[in-house]
């Protein structure tokens, strides 16, 4: 992973309303 992807993942996690949604979305994006 590069820095841009890591930052994007963190931003998505921080802005997500639902923790479970955030986890699944981050997992799909960052895997």
N, C-alpha and C positions, 0 to 999 in steps of 0.2 A: 504493500500500500504506500501511496505517496502522501505528503503532508496535506495536499488539497482534499483528498478523500477523507482523511482523518478529521479534518476540520469540518467538512460537510456532515460527517456522521455525528459529530458532537453537536453541531448546530441543530440537526434534525432531532436528536435526542432531547435537547434543551427546549425546543419549541413544540414538541409533541404534547398533545393534551392527555393522551392515554398511555401509561407506561407499557402496557402489553402491546399496543399498536406500535409504539416507538421501538420496542425490542424487535418485533418481527420485521419492521421496516428497515431498521439499522442492520439486522442480520442479513437481510436480502441484499442490501446495498453494499455492505462492508465485507461480506464473506469472500 
